Amino acid sequence: MSSPDRHPIRVVVQLVLEGSPPQSQYRVVAYPAPGGVKLRPATFSSREQLLQQVGAALPDFDPKLLAAGDEPQVLFAGDMQLTMAQLSVLGLR
């Protein structure tokens, strides 16, 4: 059960190709529980930028959990209990 200040969120990190010419970008998409907080995706231009924001929001997150690769794919998917502050740091609010 989640505490009142935490929200159950399914977090998905994707490597996507966008633009013309296509460039790799990292997208974080959060799926809240039905009736939960409204969230928007966040996009990062590099893996380093993504890891910096994830580290700031989730200091216990192991970056080794993000799959490596340079082809479009899902790099991570997991259920988390996040605060509004963590969601903001990730750029999802």
Helices and strands as residue ranges (DSSP letters): E 6-18, E 23-32, E 42-44, H 47-57, G 63-65, E 73-83, H 84-89
